[in-house]
Amino acid sequence: MAHQLRGENLRFTVYDLRTGEPVPVGVTTLLPDHAVRSAEYVVMLAPEARGHGLGTQATHLTLDYAFHITNLRMVWLKVLAPNKAGIRAYEKAGFRTVGALREAGYWLGQVCDEVIMDALATDFTGPSAITPLLPS
């Protein structure tokens, strides 16, 4: 978290709108490398916000911003291999598995791989949900 609070990182608050009142339940962050127009993606959601599709929606909107507003060409992330729900959410939002760092992480005290996933601007098709909201 301390690393994310430094520099030119892009942070977005994730709100749960299911009850009518916006409730902050997490944050998404892009850690850009402007020299190569890419960024690492990080998402943190409160435990009670998980399993309702909020992570997928927040990830998709963050990718929309990354590709249509910030003009990044690639966004990547690492996720622990046993985190199947997280991997499914990332895939639904537009990420693809591209490799693994073998035995690089721990899950419930056991050594596990870290899966590397990326999303490319060229693969992110469809209209932007963000650009219509911008002033002309």
DSSP file with accessible surface (Angstrom, degrees, kcal/mol):
  #  RESIDUE AA STRUCTURE BP1 BP2  ACC     N-H-->O    O-->H-N    N-H-->O    O-->H-N    TCO  KAPPA ALPHA  PHI   PSI    X-CA   Y-CA   Z-CA
    1    1 A M     >        0   0  128      0, 0.0     4,-1.2     0, 0.0     3,-0.1   0.000 360.0 360.0 360.0 -40.3    0.0    0.0    0.0
    2    2 A A  T  4  +     0   0   69      1,-0.2     3,-0.4     2,-0.2     4,-0.4   0.899 360.0  53.8 -60.8 -38.7    2.8    2.4    0.8
    3    3 A H  T >4 S+     0   0  106      1,-0.2     3,-1.1     2,-0.2    -1,-0.2   0.893 106.8  52.1 -62.1 -38.3    4.3    1.8   -2.7
    4    4 A Q  T 34 S+     0   0   15      1,-0.2    -1,-0.2    -3,-0.1    -2,-0.2   0.759 100.7  61.2 -71.2 -24.9    1.0    2.8   -4.2
    5    5 A L  T 3< S+     0   0  102     -4,-1.2     2,-0.2    -3,-0.4    -1,-0.2   0.535  96.0  77.2 -81.5  -4.4    0.7    6.0   -2.3
    6    6 A R  S X  S-     0   0  149     -3,-1.1     3,-0.6    -4,-0.4    -3,-0.0  -0.667  87.5  -0.4-100.0 157.9    3.9    7.3   -3.9
    7    7 A G  T 3  S-     0   0   70     -2,-0.2    -3,-0.0     1,-0.2    24,-0.0  -0.171 108.4 -33.4  76.2-158.0    4.5    8.7   -7.4
    8    8 A E  T 3  S+     0   0  142     24,-0.1    -1,-0.2     2,-0.1    -3,-0.1  -0.119  80.5 150.4 -97.9  35.8    2.1    9.3  -10.3
    9    9 A N    <   -     0   0   29     -3,-0.6     2,-0.6    -5,-0.2    22,-0.2  -0.334  44.2-130.0 -70.4 150.5   -0.1    6.3   -9.7
   10   10 A L  E     -A   30   0A  44     20,-2.4    20,-2.5     2,-0.0     2,-0.4  -0.911  28.3-173.5-103.7 119.4   -3.7    6.4  -10.7
   11   11 A R  E     -A   29   0A 105     -2,-0.6     2,-0.4    18,-0.2    18,-0.2  -0.933   7.6-172.8-118.8 139.6   -6.1    5.3   -7.9
   12   12 A F  E     -A   28   0A  60     16,-2.7    16,-2.6    -2,-0.4     2,-0.3  -0.996  21.6-130.2-131.0 132.8   -9.9    4.8   -8.1
   13   13 A T  E     -A   27   0A  78     -2,-0.4     2,-0.5    14,-0.2    14,-0.3  -0.649  19.7-139.6 -80.7 136.4  -12.2    4.2   -5.3
   14   14 A V  E     -A   26   0A  11     12,-2.7    11,-3.2    -2,-0.3    12,-1.1  -0.862  19.9-164.1 -97.8 124.6  -14.6    1.2   -5.8
   15   15 A Y  E     -A   24   0A 118     -2,-0.5     2,-0.6     9,-0.3    12,-0.0  -0.912  17.2-137.5-111.6 140.4  -18.1    1.8   -4.6
   16   16 A D  E     +A   23   0A  14      7,-3.1     7,-1.6    -2,-0.4     3,-0.2  -0.855  23.1 176.0 -92.2 118.4  -20.8   -0.7   -3.9
   17   17 A L    >   +     0   0  116     -2,-0.6     3,-1.4     5,-0.2    -1,-0.1   0.296  49.4 104.3-104.9   8.5  -24.1    0.7   -5.3
   18   18 A R  T 3  S+     0   0  131      1,-0.3    -1,-0.1     5,-0.1    -2,-0.0   0.779  82.5  46.0 -65.8 -26.3  -26.3   -2.3   -4.6
   19   19 A T  T 3  S-     0   0  109      2,-0.4    -1,-0.3    -3,-0.2     2,-0.2   0.430 114.9-110.6 -96.3   1.4  -28.0   -0.8   -1.6
   20   20 A G  S <  S+     0   0   60     -3,-1.4    -2,-0.1     1,-0.2    -3,-0.0  -0.217  96.9  86.1  98.0 -44.3  -28.7    2.6   -3.3
   21   21 A E  S    S-     0   0  143     -2,-0.2    -2,-0.4     1,-0.0     2,-0.3  -0.796  88.8-114.6 -89.2 128.1  -26.2    4.5   -1.2
   22   22 A P        -     0   0   72      0, 0.0    -5,-0.2     0, 0.0    -7,-0.0  -0.479  35.0-172.0 -64.8 125.0  -22.6    4.5   -2.5
   23   23 A V  E     -A   16   0A  67     -7,-1.6    -7,-3.1    -2,-0.3     2,-0.3  -0.983  23.5-126.4-119.5 121.2  -20.4    2.6    0.0
   24   24 A P  E     +A   15   0A  85      0, 0.0    -9,-0.3     0, 0.0     3,-0.1  -0.513  38.5 161.8 -68.5 128.7  -16.6    2.6   -0.6
   25   25 A V  E     -     0   0A  13    -11,-3.2    21,-3.2    -2,-0.3     2,-0.3   0.350  55.7 -26.1-129.3   1.8  -15.4   -1.0   -0.6
   26   26 A G  E     -AB  14  45A  20    -12,-1.1   -12,-2.7    19,-0.2     2,-0.3  -0.991  54.3-107.7 173.9-169.9  -12.0   -0.9   -2.2
   27   27 A V  E     -AB  13  44A  25     17,-2.3    17,-2.7    -2,-0.3     2,-0.4  -0.993  10.4-153.1-148.8 143.7   -9.5    0.7   -4.6
   28   28 A T  E     -AB  12  43A   1    -16,-2.6   -16,-2.7    -2,-0.3     2,-0.4  -0.936  19.3-167.2-113.7 148.8   -8.0    0.0   -8.0
   29   29 A T  E     -AB  11  42A   0     13,-2.9    13,-2.4    -2,-0.4     2,-0.5  -0.998  16.2-157.0-139.4 137.8   -4.6    1.3   -8.9
   30   30 A L  E     -AB  10  41A   0    -20,-2.5   -20,-2.4    -2,-0.4    11,-0.2  -0.974   6.6-161.8-109.6 127.8   -2.6    1.6  -12.1
   31   31 A L  E     - B   0  40A  20      9,-2.7     9,-1.9    -2,-0.5   -22,-0.1  -0.848  25.3-155.5-107.2  88.6    1.2    1.9  -11.6
   32   32 A P  E     - B   0  39A  25      0, 0.0     2,-0.5     0, 0.0     7,-0.3  -0.352  25.6-161.0 -77.5 149.2    2.3    3.3  -14.9
   33   33 A D  E >>> - B   0  38A  81      5,-3.3     5,-1.6     1,-0.1     3,-1.2  -0.905  14.3-172.8-117.0  92.4    5.6    3.1  -16.7
   34   34 A H  T 345S+     0   0  100     -2,-0.5     3,-0.4     1,-0.3    -1,-0.1   0.783  75.1  69.3 -63.5 -26.4    5.1    6.1  -19.1
   35   35 A A  T 345S+     0   0   94      1,-0.2    -1,-0.3    -3,-0.1    -2,-0.0   0.834 117.5  22.0 -62.3 -31.6    8.3    5.3  -21.0
   36   36 A V  T <45S-     0   0   62     -3,-1.2    -1,-0.2     2,-0.2    -2,-0.2   0.277 106.2-119.2-119.4   8.0    6.8    2.1  -22.5
   37   37 A R  T  <5S+     0   0  108     -4,-0.7    36,-3.3    -3,-0.4    37,-1.2   0.890  73.8 116.1  54.7  47.8    3.0    3.0  -22.1
   38   38 A S  E   < -Bc  33  74A  12     -5,-1.6    -5,-3.3    34,-0.2     2,-0.3  -0.859  42.8-164.9-133.7 170.7    2.3    0.1  -19.8
   39   39 A A  E     -Bc  32  75A   1     35,-1.2    37,-2.6    -2,-0.3     2,-0.3  -0.989  22.1-121.9-155.5 149.0    1.1   -0.2  -16.2
   40   40 A E  E     -Bc  31  76A  52     -9,-1.9    -9,-2.7    -2,-0.3     2,-0.4  -0.724  31.8-140.9 -86.1 143.4    0.8   -2.8  -13.4
   41   41 A Y  E     +B   30   0A   5     35,-2.9    37,-0.4    -2,-0.3     2,-0.4  -0.896  20.7 178.7-110.5 136.3   -2.7   -3.2  -12.1
   42   42 A V  E     -B   29   0A  31    -13,-2.4   -13,-2.9    -2,-0.4     2,-0.4  -1.000   3.0-175.1-134.5 136.3   -3.6   -3.7   -8.4
   43   43 A V  E     -B   28   0A  30     -2,-0.4     2,-0.4   -15,-0.2   -15,-0.2  -0.993   3.9-173.2-131.0 139.0   -7.1   -4.1   -6.9
   44   44 A M  E     +B   27   0A  71    -17,-2.7   -17,-2.3    -2,-0.4     2,-0.4  -0.986   8.7 179.3-131.3 122.1   -8.0   -4.4   -3.2
   45   45 A L  E     -B   26   0A  23     -2,-0.4   -19,-0.2   -19,-0.2     5,-0.1  -0.962  33.6-109.2-122.1 143.1  -11.6   -5.2   -2.2
   46   46 A A    >>  -     0   0   24    -21,-3.2     3,-1.9    -2,-0.4     4,-0.6  -0.355  35.5-114.2 -62.5 145.9  -13.0   -5.5    1.3
   47   47 A P  G >4 S+     0   0   91      0, 0.0     3,-1.2     0, 0.0    -1,-0.1   0.873 116.2  55.8 -53.0 -38.4  -13.9   -9.2    2.0
   48   48 A E  G 34 S+     0   0  135      1,-0.2    -2,-0.1     3,-0.0   -23,-0.0   0.683 103.4  56.3 -71.3 -13.8  -17.7   -8.4    2.2
   49   49 A A  G X4 S+     0   0    1     -3,-1.9     3,-0.7   -24,-0.2     5,-0.5   0.586  87.1 101.0 -91.4  -9.6  -17.5   -6.9   -1.3
   50   50 A R  T << S+     0   0  146     -3,-1.2    -4,-0.0    -4,-0.6     0, 0.0  -0.403  72.1  31.8 -79.6 151.0  -16.1  -10.0   -3.0
   51   51 A G  T 3  S+     0   0   82     -2,-0.1    -1,-0.2    34,-0.0    -2,-0.0   0.568  93.6  91.1  85.6  10.1  -18.3  -12.4   -4.9
   52   52 A H  S <  S-     0   0   96     -3,-0.7    -2,-0.1     0, 0.0    -1,-0.0   0.240 102.8-103.1-118.9   8.5  -20.7   -9.8   -6.3
   53   53 A G  S  > S+     0   0   36      3,-0.0     4,-2.3    -4,-0.0     5,-0.2   0.458  88.1 120.2  85.3  -0.1  -19.0   -8.9   -9.6
   54   54 A L  H  > S+     0   0   13     -5,-0.5     4,-2.9     1,-0.2     5,-0.2   0.890  72.8  52.5 -65.8 -38.8  -17.7   -5.6   -8.2
   55   55 A G  H  > S+     0   0   14     -6,-0.2     4,-2.5     2,-0.2    -1,-0.2   0.915 110.3  47.9 -63.4 -41.6  -14.1   -6.6   -8.9
   56   56 A T  H  > S+     0   0   29      2,-0.2     4,-2.6     1,-0.2    -2,-0.2   0.942 114.7  45.5 -64.3 -46.8  -14.8   -7.5  -12.5
   57   57 A Q  H  X S+     0   0  124     -4,-2.3     4,-2.5     2,-0.2    -2,-0.2   0.926 114.6  47.4 -62.9 -45.3  -16.7   -4.2  -13.0
   58   58 A A  H  X S+     0   0   11     -4,-2.9     4,-2.2     2,-0.2    -1,-0.2   0.902 113.2  49.1 -64.3 -39.6  -14.1   -2.1  -11.3
   59   59 A T  H  X S+     0   0    1     -4,-2.5     4,-2.5    -5,-0.2    -2,-0.2   0.928 111.0  49.5 -65.7 -44.0  -11.3   -3.9  -13.3
   60   60 A H  H  X S+     0   0   77     -4,-2.6     4,-2.4     1,-0.2    -2,-0.2   0.925 112.3  47.6 -62.2 -44.0  -13.1   -3.4  -16.6
   61   61 A L  H  X S+     0   0   84     -4,-2.5     4,-2.4     2,-0.2    -1,-0.2   0.884 110.7  51.8 -65.5 -36.6  -13.7    0.3  -15.9
   62   62 A T  H  X S+     0   0    5     -4,-2.2     4,-2.7     2,-0.2    -2,-0.2   0.914 110.6  48.0 -66.7 -40.6  -10.0    0.8  -14.9
   63   63 A L  H  X S+     0   0    0     -4,-2.5     4,-2.6     2,-0.2     5,-0.3   0.910 108.8  54.6 -64.6 -40.2   -8.9   -0.9  -18.1
   64   64 A D  H  X S+     0   0    1     -4,-2.4     4,-2.8     1,-0.2     5,-0.5   0.946 111.7  44.3 -56.5 -47.5  -11.3    1.4  -20.0
   65   65 A Y  H  X>S+     0   0   66     -4,-2.4     5,-2.3     1,-0.2     4,-2.0   0.926 112.4  52.9 -63.0 -44.7   -9.6    4.4  -18.4
   66   66 A A  H  <5S+     0   0    0     -4,-2.7     6,-2.9     3,-0.2    -2,-0.2   0.903 119.7  32.1 -59.1 -43.1   -6.1    3.0  -19.0
   67   67 A F  H  <5S+     0   0   14     -4,-2.6    -2,-0.2     4,-0.2    -1,-0.2   0.850 128.2  34.0 -87.6 -36.3   -6.7    2.5  -22.7
   68   68 A H  H  <5S+     0   0   76     -4,-2.8    -3,-0.2    -5,-0.3    -2,-0.2   0.739 131.8  22.9 -95.0 -24.7   -9.1    5.3  -23.7
   69   69 A I  T  <5S+     0   0   54     -4,-2.0    -3,-0.2    -5,-0.5    -4,-0.1   0.807 130.6  35.2-106.7 -49.7   -8.0    8.1  -21.4
   70   70 A T  S   <S-     0   0   38     -5,-2.3    -3,-0.2     2,-0.0    -4,-0.2   0.630  95.1-134.5 -84.5 -14.9   -4.4    7.4  -20.4
   71   71 A N        +     0   0   98     -6,-0.4    -4,-0.2     1,-0.2     2,-0.1   0.835  42.9 163.8  63.6  34.9   -3.5    5.9  -23.8
   72   72 A L        -     0   0    3     -6,-2.9   -34,-0.2     1,-0.1    -1,-0.2  -0.482  30.9-155.8 -75.1 155.6   -1.6    2.9  -22.3
   73   73 A R  S    S+     0   0  118    -36,-3.3    48,-2.1     1,-0.3    49,-0.4   0.642  73.5  20.1-105.9 -17.9   -1.0    0.0  -24.6
   74   74 A M  E     -cD  38 120A  37    -37,-1.2   -35,-1.2    46,-0.2     2,-0.4  -0.991  54.6-169.2-154.4 140.3   -0.7   -2.8  -22.0
   75   75 A V  E     -cD  39 119A   0     44,-2.4    44,-2.6    -2,-0.3     2,-0.3  -0.992  17.0-175.4-127.6 137.0   -1.7   -3.4  -18.4
   76   76 A W  E     -cD  40 118A  73    -37,-2.6   -35,-2.9    -2,-0.4     2,-0.3  -0.874   6.2-179.7-131.0 164.2   -0.4   -6.4  -16.5
   77   77 A L  E     - D   0 117A   1     40,-2.3    40,-2.2    -2,-0.3     2,-0.4  -0.967  21.0-132.9-153.2 166.0   -0.9   -8.0  -13.1
   78   78 A K  E     + D   0 116A  88    -37,-0.4     2,-0.3    -2,-0.3    38,-0.2  -0.980  24.8 176.4-122.4 140.4    0.2  -10.9  -10.9
   79   79 A V  E     - D   0 115A   9     36,-2.1    36,-3.6    -2,-0.4     2,-0.2  -0.994  37.7-102.2-142.1 142.4   -2.3  -13.1   -9.0
   80   80 A L  E >   - D   0 114A  44     -2,-0.3     3,-2.0    34,-0.3    34,-0.2  -0.467  32.6-126.3 -66.7 134.9   -1.7  -16.2   -6.8
   81   81 A A  T 3  S+     0   0   22     32,-2.7    -1,-0.1     1,-0.3    33,-0.1   0.829 106.0  56.9 -56.2 -38.0   -2.5  -19.3   -8.8
   82   82 A P  T 3  S+     0   0   47      0, 0.0     2,-2.4     0, 0.0    -1,-0.3   0.670  81.3  93.8 -70.7  -9.5   -4.9  -20.8   -6.2
   83   83 A N    <>  +     0   0   50     -3,-2.0     4,-2.3     1,-0.2     5,-0.2  -0.422  48.0 161.0 -81.0  69.9   -7.0  -17.6   -6.4
   84   84 A K  H  >  +     0   0  125     -2,-2.4     4,-2.5     1,-0.2    -1,-0.2   0.869  69.3  53.8 -63.1 -37.9   -9.4  -19.0   -9.0
   85   85 A A  H  > S+     0   0   60     -3,-0.3     4,-2.3     2,-0.2    -1,-0.2   0.922 109.9  48.0 -64.9 -41.2  -12.2  -16.5   -8.4
   86   86 A G  H  > S+     0   0   13      2,-0.2     4,-2.6     1,-0.2    -2,-0.2   0.930 110.9  50.5 -63.6 -43.8   -9.7  -13.6   -8.9
   87   87 A I  H  X S+     0   0   19     -4,-2.3     4,-2.5     1,-0.2    -2,-0.2   0.929 110.6  49.6 -61.9 -43.1   -8.4  -15.2  -12.1
   88   88 A R  H  X S+     0   0  134     -4,-2.5     4,-2.5     1,-0.2    -1,-0.2   0.920 110.9  50.0 -61.5 -43.0  -12.0  -15.6  -13.4
   89   89 A A  H  X S+     0   0   20     -4,-2.3     4,-1.6     1,-0.2    -2,-0.2   0.925 111.2  48.5 -62.7 -42.8  -12.8  -12.0  -12.6
   90   90 A Y  H  X>S+     0   0   31     -4,-2.6     5,-2.7     1,-0.2     4,-0.8   0.908 111.2  50.4 -64.0 -40.8   -9.7  -10.7  -14.4
   91   91 A E  H ><5S+     0   0   95     -4,-2.5     3,-0.9     1,-0.2    -2,-0.2   0.924 108.7  51.5 -63.6 -42.6  -10.5  -12.9  -17.4
   92   92 A K  H 3<5S+     0   0  157     -4,-2.5    -1,-0.2     1,-0.2    -2,-0.2   0.833 109.0  52.4 -62.0 -31.8  -14.1  -11.5  -17.6
   93   93 A A  H 3<5S-     0   0    2     -4,-1.6    -1,-0.2    -5,-0.2    -2,-0.2   0.619 132.4 -87.0 -81.7 -13.5  -12.7   -8.0  -17.4
   94   94 A G  T <<5S+     0   0   34     -3,-0.9    26,-0.3    -4,-0.8    -3,-0.2   0.439  81.9 130.9 125.2   0.9  -10.3   -8.6  -20.4
   95   95 A F      < -     0   0    5     -5,-2.7     2,-0.3    -6,-0.1    -1,-0.3  -0.541  36.3-158.1 -83.8 153.9   -7.0  -10.0  -19.0
   96   96 A R  E     -E  118   0A 149     22,-2.5    22,-2.3    -2,-0.2     2,-0.3  -0.978  24.8-110.1-127.4 145.5   -5.3  -13.1  -20.4
   97   97 A T  E     +E  117   0A  75     -2,-0.3    20,-0.3    20,-0.2     3,-0.1  -0.556  38.5 168.1 -72.8 130.8   -2.9  -15.5  -18.7
   98   98 A V  E     -     0   0A  83     18,-3.1     2,-0.3     1,-0.3    19,-0.2   0.460  56.6 -41.8-123.3  -6.3    0.6  -15.1  -20.2
   99   99 A G  E     -E  116   0A  33     17,-1.3    17,-2.6     2,-0.0    -1,-0.3  -0.990  52.0-109.3 169.4-169.1    2.8  -17.0  -17.8
  100  100 A A  E     -E  115   0A  50     -2,-0.3     2,-0.7    15,-0.3    15,-0.2  -0.995  12.4-134.4-152.1 147.9    3.8  -17.8  -14.3
  101  101 A L  E >   -E  114   0A  70     13,-3.0    13,-2.3    -2,-0.3     3,-1.3  -0.945  42.6-128.5-100.0 108.8    6.5  -17.1  -11.7
  102  102 A R  E 3  S-     0   0A 213     -2,-0.7    11,-0.1     1,-0.3    10,-0.0  -0.398  77.9 -11.0 -69.5 132.2    7.0  -20.6  -10.3
  103  103 A E  E 3  S+     0   0A 149     -2,-0.1    -1,-0.3     1,-0.1    10,-0.3   0.791  93.1 132.0  52.7  36.8    6.8  -20.9   -6.5
  104  104 A A  E <   +     0   0A  51     -3,-1.3     2,-0.2     8,-0.2     9,-0.2   0.554  60.3  39.5 -93.5  -8.9    6.9  -17.1   -6.1
  105  105 A G  E     -E  112   0A   6      7,-2.7     7,-2.5    -4,-0.2     2,-0.4  -0.755  67.7-125.9-133.5 179.2    4.0  -16.8   -3.7
  106  106 A Y  E     -E  111   0A 164      5,-0.3     2,-0.4    -2,-0.2     5,-0.2  -0.994  14.8-173.1-129.4 137.3    2.3  -18.2   -0.6
  107  107 A W  E >  S-E  110   0A  91      3,-2.8     3,-1.9    -2,-0.4    -2,-0.0  -0.979  79.9 -21.0-131.0 115.0   -1.4  -19.2   -0.3
  108  108 A L  T 3  S-     0   0  154     -2,-0.4     3,-0.1     1,-0.3    -1,-0.1   0.879 129.2 -50.0  52.1  42.4   -2.5  -20.2    3.2
  109  109 A G  T 3  S+     0   0   61      1,-0.2     2,-0.4     0, 0.0    -1,-0.3   0.436 116.9 111.3  81.6   0.0    1.1  -21.0    4.2
  110  110 A Q  E <  S- E   0 107A 139     -3,-1.9    -3,-2.8     1,-0.0    -1,-0.2  -0.864  73.3-110.8-109.7 141.1    1.8  -23.1    1.1
  111  111 A V  E     + E   0 106A  73     -2,-0.4     2,-0.3    -5,-0.2    -5,-0.3  -0.415  48.0 164.3 -64.4 138.8    4.2  -22.2   -1.7
  112  112 A C  E     - E   0 105A  16     -7,-2.5    -7,-2.7    -2,-0.1    -8,-0.2  -0.955  36.4 -94.1-149.6 167.9    2.4  -21.5   -5.0
  113  113 A D  E     -     0   0A  59     -2,-0.3   -32,-2.7   -10,-0.3     2,-0.5  -0.465  27.9-131.7 -79.6 156.7    2.9  -19.9   -8.4
  114  114 A E  E     -DE  80 101A  39    -13,-2.3   -13,-3.0   -34,-0.2     2,-0.4  -0.967  22.1-140.6-105.8 123.8    2.1  -16.3   -9.3
  115  115 A V  E     -DE  79 100A  16    -36,-3.6   -36,-2.1    -2,-0.5     2,-0.5  -0.697   9.0-146.2 -84.3 134.7    0.1  -16.1  -12.5
  116  116 A I  E     +DE  78  99A  41    -17,-2.6   -18,-3.1    -2,-0.4   -17,-1.3  -0.895  22.0 178.1-102.8 129.3    1.0  -13.2  -14.8
  117  117 A M  E     -DE  77  97A   0    -40,-2.2   -40,-2.3    -2,-0.5     2,-0.3  -0.931   5.3-172.2-128.0 152.0   -1.9  -11.8  -16.8
  118  118 A D  E     -DE  76  96A  36    -22,-2.3   -22,-2.5    -2,-0.3     2,-0.4  -0.960  13.4-154.3-141.0 161.6   -2.0   -8.9  -19.3
  119  119 A A  E     -D   75   0A   4    -44,-2.6   -44,-2.4    -2,-0.3     2,-0.4  -0.997  15.4-151.5-132.8 135.1   -4.6   -6.9  -21.2
  120  120 A L  E >>  -D   74   0A  55     -2,-0.4     3,-1.1   -26,-0.3     4,-0.8  -0.862  20.1-132.3-109.0 145.4   -3.8   -5.1  -24.5
  121  121 A A  G >4 S+     0   0   33    -48,-2.1     3,-0.9    -2,-0.4    -1,-0.1   0.877 109.6  58.7 -59.1 -36.5   -5.4   -2.0  -25.8
  122  122 A T  G 34 S+     0   0  120    -49,-0.4    -1,-0.3     1,-0.3   -48,-0.1   0.737 108.3  45.2 -67.8 -22.1   -5.7   -3.7  -29.2
  123  123 A D  G <4 S+     0   0   66     -3,-1.1     2,-1.5     1,-0.1    -1,-0.3   0.526  88.9  93.5 -93.8 -10.1   -7.8   -6.5  -27.6
  124  124 A F    <<  +     0   0   24     -3,-0.9     2,-0.1    -4,-0.8    -1,-0.1  -0.654  62.3 172.4 -88.8  86.7  -10.0   -4.1  -25.6
  125  125 A T        +     0   0  118     -2,-1.5    -2,-0.1     2,-0.0    -3,-0.0  -0.456  25.2  55.7 -96.5 168.6  -12.9   -3.8  -28.0
  126  126 A G  S    S-     0   0   48     -2,-0.1     2,-0.0     2,-0.0    -2,-0.0  -0.192  90.5 -45.4  97.4 167.6  -16.2   -2.2  -27.7
  127  127 A P        -     0   0  130      0, 0.0     2,-0.3     0, 0.0    -2,-0.0  -0.348  59.6-109.9 -71.6 152.4  -17.3    1.3  -26.8
  128  128 A S        -     0   0   14      1,-0.1   -67,-0.1    -2,-0.0    -2,-0.0  -0.610  14.7-158.4 -79.4 137.6  -15.8    3.2  -23.9
  129  129 A A  S    S+     0   0   56     -2,-0.3    -1,-0.1     2,-0.1     4,-0.1   0.632  92.2  47.4 -84.2 -15.0  -18.1    3.7  -20.9
  130  130 A I  S >  S+     0   0   30      2,-0.1     3,-1.9     1,-0.1     4,-0.5   0.877  96.2  63.6 -96.5 -44.7  -15.8    6.6  -19.8
  131  131 A T  G >  S+     0   0   60      1,-0.3     3,-1.4     2,-0.2    -2,-0.1   0.842  96.5  59.2 -58.9 -33.6  -15.2    8.8  -22.8
  132  132 A P  G 3  S+     0   0   97      0, 0.0    -1,-0.3     0, 0.0    -2,-0.1   0.762 101.1  58.5 -65.2 -19.1  -18.9    9.8  -23.3
  133  133 A L  G <  S+     0   0  143     -3,-1.9    -2,-0.2    -4,-0.1    -3,-0.1   0.608  87.1  96.5 -83.0 -12.3  -18.7   11.3  -19.7
  134  134 A L  S <  S-     0   0   89     -3,-1.4     2,-0.1    -4,-0.5    -3,-0.0  -0.504  84.8-105.9 -79.9 145.5  -15.9   13.7  -20.6
  135  135 A P              0   0  122      0, 0.0    -1,-0.1     0, 0.0    -2,-0.1  -0.409 360.0 360.0 -66.6 144.8  -16.6   17.3  -21.6
  136  136 A S              0   0  172     -2,-0.1     0, 0.0    -4,-0.1     0, 0.0  -0.250 360.0 360.0 -83.7 360.0  -16.2   17.9  -25.3
